[in-house]
Amino acid sequence: MHKEKDERETASGFDVRKQTEQIHEISREQLQIHLPATHAGNWEWSLSTNRFIWSDEIWPMLGLKASCCEASFDVWISTISSEDREQTEKAALAAAEKGLTFQVTWRGRDVDGRERWLMTKGTPVRDADGSVVRYIGMFLDITDRKLAEEALRDSEDRFRKLFESHSEIKLIIDSHTGKIIDANQAAVDFYGWSIEELTQMKIEQITTTASEPEKQDAEKCGSLHQQSFSFRHRRADGSIRDVEVFSNNIEIAGKTLFYSTIHDITERTRFEALTAFRLRLLDMAENRSIEELLRATLDESECMTDSTFGFCYFLMDERSSPSMQVWSTSTEKALSRMGKSQDFHPQLSESSVWSEAIREKKAVINNDNDNERYLPSGHPFVKRNLVVPVMQGDTVMAIIGVGNKPYPYDEDDARWVGTLADVAWDIVARKRAEVSEKNTQEALSQSQKMEMVGRLAGGIAHDFNNMLGVILGHTEIALEQVDPSDSAYADLEAIRKAATRSAGLTRQLLAFARKQTVMPKIISLNTMVEGMLTMMRRLIGENITLVWIPENQNAQIKIDPSQIDQILANLCVNARDSIVGGGRITIETGRLCVQRNENTANHPCRIPGDYVTLSVTDNGSGIDKKHLPHIFEPFFTTKEQGKGTGLGLSTVYGIVKQNNGCIDCQSETGKGTSIKIHLPRYVDKVDSVPVEPPEQVITRGKETILLVEDEPDILKLCKLMLVNNGYTVLSADTPNEAIRLAGKHKGGIGLLLTDVVMPEMNGCDLSNKLRITSPDMKTLFMSGYTA
């Protein structure tokens, strides 16, 4: 029984092997048909006999000819490149020893010597007992696939290098979660986070709160192949930048990713905003005030720098302390919450960035959070600030500042605020120029009228002074002939005084109307003012009382006397115009001493020293507090149209500054105004002792005088006075007549006394001609033109 069973099992095993071989044979035959087209060949390796056979397609794949040798495992191994041989052989033998499937890849060369990549997979064939008796498999030429893989790897390497080294900011973002998958070095440099930090973040942590249109753009990006949109991105230092994002959808491992390129468009955005702002400002300039234009500039500066505080100060000059002109809208609201009005004008510390910007004439950035120590009392808190001077040539005209930015200010902020300020100032200056031009036209008209008055005054002064001269001369002669006890003597004296006062009024009128070169002289301020009082009383009118309070030390100053006339006249006119009905104007002089150790921060005179003070005080309507900072600006006036040019106080201001003085104005609405002028006191090196002038003694003589005057009455009067004093007088009413008389006269001529302005020739030319024949003759000019 057992024997029969064994025989049946043996027969059965034989049948199985036979069937398996037949199946493999059929497979080989079918495969053989398709192998040439696939660059493949099959092989079989018997483990018991170590016989290794392969199809004809394998020979050229291994770089061999079929006739060169018999197929074997060793022949196959010998065709493998030295770099891959040992590893390939070990892998195949190790698998065969354990009866496992193996797959190896190696490099070799074909019959033409070209390097090829080959691959084989060995599959074990087992007998009925499960033992591996042989391996079967295929050799495949995978050169094309390998080249494709290498090309892909090269492409990936190139992409990686291009991605990492690209100068543009690159991010790869998961479209579903928003997680940043990768970032390049440009992104690291721009955002300030490392790649490790960036890849732990979501894009929402970088993007600031998006507007509704921006959210819609981002949503569209997921459904389109490419999309571009604008955002504001936050950086590691807290700064915000405007960016334009270009995103492409890419598929990697079944995931949709955004391959995003980010462009920093902050500069472009600011430039576009600047252009739009300039156009808006130009439109506003048509019907808005300068204050509104500056407020719009501050609001735009805040928006451009993410600030919440803004201010503008105007400066009278670089030495004067700044006065508040405009607050930004947000700052006005902050002041309102603090219970302060927009007229709040704090005095600024010399150590503040405000003052530093004025001194250095450049933008000053302060990112110190502890700013409170630099701020005046009651000032809104400023965490950080940036102050930019507005320059006109080398002069600081104003300062514009912003503050409370949530992150530090930088040079870009300074540059853009400076540009905004320049744009605004250009438009403001243009608007001011338009207003100024209108005022200038009015001032020019007034000036032309004054010039006409001056010319008229100069023209009539000659005749007027000639008449006064005749009156005074004959009065003097009559006084000499009348006994002082006679009643006629008092009448003659009254005539003389009236004529003398008339001559003084003529001189003051000419001095006020003319344009003259500044000629500083050492003068007594009291004396100058006293000499102007009569004219000032007539200037202000009879309905206003003029009070004069001189200081008792009669201090001296060095100034052109005509400038004191201008100062006093302008101040009195301003005081007069502020008084409705009757009132009082007080002119007062005094002394002021500013010590070196005195705190002069709030003092009108910053330079220590002795000053002489001239003040003009009225009890008129006063000046509104908001107008006080502007009263010395050219063409600024609060008077009704046609009632003021706005040049009076600016002229006073200019004269005072020209003479190293200072000016101060105190005023309260409804209570009047007091303007004080402080001029440096003149101190002589040696204290002079007043000397009584010697009594005038009328000298008599016997010399010959050639008298030339085209006005007959003056000629007659002068000849009479000279003859009465013992002189021989040759009188002529024309220059040619004088030349004739001089040539005819036999003796010498001691003095030529001649008018300056005459027909035929002037007095100077006449003197030069007569000196040819009379070189020792002296000349004395006289004229009715006192200007």
PEQUI-V419642 format. One record per backbone hydrogen bond with DSSP energy under -1.0 kcal/mol. CO is the residue of the C=O (numbers start at 0). NH is the residue of the N-H. E is the energy in kcal/mol with one decimal. If there is no record, write none. Layout:
CO;NH;E, CO;NH;E
This chain:
0;4;-2.6, 1;5;-2.7, 2;6;-2.4, 3;7;-2.5, 4;8;-2.5, 5;9;-2.9, 6;10;-2.6, 7;11;-2.8, 8;12;-3.1, 9;13;-2.7, 10;14;-2.5, 11;15;-2.3, 12;16;-2.6, 13;17;-2.6, 14;18;-2.8, 15;19;-2.9, 16;20;-2.9, 17;21;-2.4, 18;22;-2.8, 19;23;-2.8, 20;24;-2.7, 21;25;-2.8, 22;26;-2.6, 23;27;-3.1, 24;28;-2.6, 25;29;-2.7, 26;30;-3.1, 27;31;-2.7, 28;32;-1.1, 30;34;-2.0, 34;37;-1.5, 34;39;-1.4, 38;140;-2.1, 40;138;-3.8, 41;54;-2.4, 42;136;-2.2, 43;52;-2.7, 44;134;-2.8, 45;49;-1.3, 50;45;-3.0, 52;43;-2.7, 54;57;-1.5, 57;61;-2.0, 58;63;-2.8, 64;67;-1.8, 71;75;-2.1, 72;76;-2.4, 73;77;-2.3, 74;78;-1.0, 76;79;-1.3, 80;83;-1.2, 80;84;-1.8, 83;87;-2.3, 84;88;-2.7, 85;89;-2.4, 86;90;-1.8, 87;91;-2.1, 88;92;-2.5, 89;93;-2.5, 90;94;-1.7, 91;95;-2.3, 92;96;-2.5, 93;97;-1.2, 94;99;-3.1, 101;121;-2.9, 103;119;-2.2, 105;117;-2.8, 106;80;-3.2, 107;115;-3.3, 109;112;-2.3, 113;109;-2.3, 115;107;-2.5, 116;141;-2.1, 117;105;-2.4, 118;139;-3.2, 119;103;-2.2, 121;101;-1.9, 122;135;-2.1, 124;132;-2.9, 124;133;-1.4, 126;129;-1.8, 130;126;-2.4, 132;46;-2.1, 133;124;-3.3, 134;44;-3.3, 135;122;-3.0, 136;42;-2.7, 138;40;-2.1, 139;118;-2.3, 141;145;-2.9, 142;146;-3.0, 143;147;-2.3, 144;148;-2.6, 145;149;-3.2, 146;150;-2.8, 147;151;-2.5, 148;152;-3.0, 149;153;-3.4, 150;154;-2.9, 151;155;-3.0, 152;156;-3.1, 153;157;-3.3, 154;158;-3.0, 155;159;-3.0, 156;160;-3.2, 157;161;-3.1, 158;162;-3.3, 159;163;-3.1, 160;164;-2.8, 161;165;-1.2, 163;184;-1.3, 168;261;-2.7, 169;183;-1.6, 170;259;-3.1, 171;180;-3.2, 171;181;-1.4, 172;257;-3.4, 173;177;-2.4, 177;202;-2.9, 178;173;-2.9, 181;171;-2.4, 183;187;-1.7, 184;188;-2.8, 185;189;-2.1, 186;190;-3.0, 187;191;-2.2, 190;235;-3.5, 193;197;-2.9, 194;198;-2.7, 196;199;-1.1, 197;200;-1.9, 200;179;-2.5, 201;204;-1.9, 202;205;-1.3, 202;206;-2.5, 205;233;-3.5, 210;214;-2.2, 211;215;-2.2, 212;216;-2.1, 213;217;-2.2, 214;218;-2.1, 215;219;-2.0, 216;220;-1.5, 219;222;-1.5, 219;223;-1.0, 224;248;-1.9, 226;246;-2.9, 228;244;-3.4, 230;242;-2.8, 231;207;-2.8, 232;240;-2.6, 234;237;-2.0, 238;234;-2.4, 240;232;-2.8, 241;264;-2.1, 242;230;-2.5, 243;262;-2.7, 244;228;-1.9, 245;260;-3.1, 246;226;-2.1, 247;258;-3.2, 249;256;-3.2, 251;254;-2.1, 254;251;-2.3, 255;174;-1.7, 256;249;-2.6, 257;172;-2.4, 258;247;-1.8, 259;170;-2.4, 260;245;-2.8, 261;168;-1.0, 262;243;-2.4, 264;268;-3.4, 265;269;-2.8, 266;270;-2.6, 267;271;-2.9, 268;272;-2.7, 269;273;-2.8, 270;274;-2.7, 271;275;-2.7, 272;276;-2.8, 273;277;-2.5, 274;278;-2.1, 275;279;-2.5, 276;280;-3.0, 277;281;-2.3, 278;282;-2.1, 279;283;-2.5, 280;284;-2.1, 282;285;-1.1, 283;287;-1.8, 288;292;-1.9, 289;293;-2.4, 290;294;-2.3, 291;295;-2.2, 292;296;-1.7, 293;297;-2.4, 294;298;-2.5, 295;299;-2.2, 296;300;-2.3, 297;301;-2.4, 298;302;-2.2, 299;303;-2.5, 300;304;-1.5, 301;306;-2.5, 308;402;-2.0, 309;327;-2.2, 310;400;-2.4, 311;324;-2.2, 311;325;-1.8, 312;398;-2.1, 313;322;-1.7, 322;313;-1.5, 325;311;-2.1, 327;331;-2.4, 328;332;-1.8, 329;333;-1.9, 330;334;-2.7, 331;335;-2.3, 332;336;-2.2, 333;337;-1.4, 334;339;-3.2, 335;338;-1.3, 340;343;-1.7, 348;351;-1.4, 351;355;-2.1, 352;356;-2.3, 353;357;-1.3, 354;358;-2.6, 355;359;-3.2, 356;360;-1.2, 363;386;-2.5, 365;384;-2.6, 368;370;-1.6, 370;373;-2.0, 371;374;-1.1, 375;378;-1.8, 383;403;-2.4, 384;365;-2.8, 385;401;-2.3, 386;363;-2.7, 387;399;-2.8, 389;396;-3.0, 389;397;-1.1, 391;394;-1.5, 394;391;-2.7, 396;314;-2.1, 397;389;-3.5, 398;312;-2.4, 399;387;-3.1, 400;310;-2.1, 401;385;-2.7, 402;307;-2.1, 402;308;-1.3, 409;413;-1.9, 410;414;-2.7, 411;415;-2.6, 412;416;-2.8, 413;417;-2.2, 414;418;-2.2, 415;419;-2.8, 416;420;-2.9, 417;421;-2.5, 418;422;-2.7, 419;423;-2.9, 420;424;-3.2, 421;425;-2.4, 422;426;-1.9, 423;427;-3.5, 424;428;-3.6, 425;429;-1.8, 426;430;-2.7, 427;431;-3.4, 428;432;-2.6, 429;433;-2.3, 430;434;-2.6, 431;435;-3.5, 432;436;-3.4, 433;437;-2.2, 434;438;-2.7, 435;439;-3.4, 436;440;-2.7, 437;441;-1.9, 438;442;-3.3, 439;443;-4.0, 440;444;-2.5, 441;445;-2.6, 442;446;-3.4, 443;447;-3.4, 444;448;-2.1, 445;449;-2.6, 446;450;-3.0, 447;451;-2.6, 448;452;-2.6, 449;453;-3.2, 450;454;-3.2, 451;455;-3.0, 452;456;-3.4, 453;457;-3.0, 454;458;-2.8, 455;459;-2.8, 456;460;-2.0, 459;463;-3.6, 460;464;-3.6, 461;465;-2.1, 462;466;-2.4, 463;467;-2.7, 464;468;-2.9, 465;469;-2.3, 466;470;-2.5, 467;471;-3.4, 468;472;-2.9, 469;473;-2.6, 470;474;-2.0, 471;475;-2.6, 472;476;-2.2, 473;477;-2.5, 474;478;-2.6, 475;479;-1.6, 476;480;-1.1, 477;481;-1.1, 482;485;-2.2, 485;488;-1.1, 486;490;-1.2, 487;491;-2.6, 488;492;-2.3, 489;493;-2.1, 490;494;-2.0, 491;495;-2.5, 492;496;-2.4, 493;497;-2.3, 494;498;-2.4, 495;499;-2.4, 496;500;-2.6, 497;501;-2.2, 498;502;-2.0, 499;503;-1.9, 500;504;-2.5, 501;505;-1.9, 502;506;-2.0, 503;507;-2.3, 504;508;-2.4, 505;509;-2.2, 506;510;-2.4, 507;511;-2.2, 508;512;-1.9, 509;513;-1.9, 520;558;-2.3, 522;556;-2.4, 523;527;-2.3, 524;528;-2.6, 525;529;-2.7, 526;530;-1.8, 528;531;-1.3, 531;535;-2.7, 532;536;-2.6, 533;537;-1.7, 534;538;-1.9, 535;539;-2.4, 536;540;-1.3, 540;543;-1.0, 542;582;-1.1, 544;584;-2.9, 546;586;-3.4, 548;588;-2.0, 554;524;-1.4, 555;681;-2.9, 556;522;-2.9, 558;520;-1.9, 559;562;-1.7, 559;563;-1.0, 560;564;-1.7, 561;565;-2.0, 562;566;-2.8, 563;567;-2.8, 564;568;-2.5, 565;569;-2.6, 566;570;-2.4, 567;571;-2.3, 568;572;-2.3, 569;573;-2.3, 570;574;-2.4, 571;575;-2.7, 572;576;-2.4, 573;577;-1.0, 575;578;-1.3, 577;620;-2.0, 582;544;-2.5, 583;618;-1.1, 584;546;-3.1, 585;616;-2.5, 586;548;-3.0, 587;614;-3.1, 589;612;-2.7, 591;610;-3.5, 593;608;-1.8, 594;597;-1.0, 599;602;-1.1, 608;593;-2.8, 609;680;-2.3, 610;591;-2.5, 611;678;-2.6, 612;589;-1.9, 613;676;-3.1, 614;587;-2.4, 615;674;-2.1, 616;585;-3.1, 620;669;-3.7, 623;626;-1.6, 626;629;-1.9, 627;630;-1.0, 629;632;-2.1, 632;635;-1.8, 639;642;-2.4, 645;634;-1.8, 646;650;-2.1, 647;651;-1.9, 648;652;-2.9, 649;653;-2.4, 650;654;-2.4, 651;655;-2.6, 652;656;-2.5, 653;657;-2.3, 654;658;-1.4, 655;660;-2.8, 656;659;-1.7, 661;677;-2.9, 663;675;-2.8, 665;673;-2.8, 667;670;-2.6, 671;667;-1.8, 672;617;-2.6, 673;665;-2.6, 674;615;-2.2, 675;663;-2.1, 676;613;-2.7, 677;661;-2.2, 678;611;-3.4, 702;727;-2.6, 703;749;-1.6, 703;750;-1.3, 704;729;-2.9, 705;752;-2.6, 706;731;-2.6, 707;754;-1.9, 710;714;-2.7, 711;715;-2.7, 712;716;-2.4, 713;717;-2.9, 714;718;-2.0, 715;719;-2.1, 716;720;-2.4, 717;721;-2.3, 718;722;-2.6, 719;723;-2.3, 721;726;-2.1, 722;725;-2.1, 724;700;-2.3, 727;704;-3.3, 729;706;-2.9, 731;708;-2.0, 733;737;-1.7, 734;738;-2.2, 735;739;-2.3, 736;740;-2.4, 737;741;-2.4, 738;742;-2.1, 739;743;-1.7, 740;744;-2.0, 749;777;-1.9, 750;705;-2.8, 751;779;-3.1, 752;707;-2.6, 753;781;-2.2, 755;762;-2.2, 758;760;-2.6, 761;765;-2.0, 762;766;-2.2, 763;767;-2.1, 764;768;-2.0, 765;769;-2.2, 766;770;-1.9, 769;773;-2.1, 773;776;-1.6, 777;751;-2.9, 779;753;-1.9, 781;755;-1.2
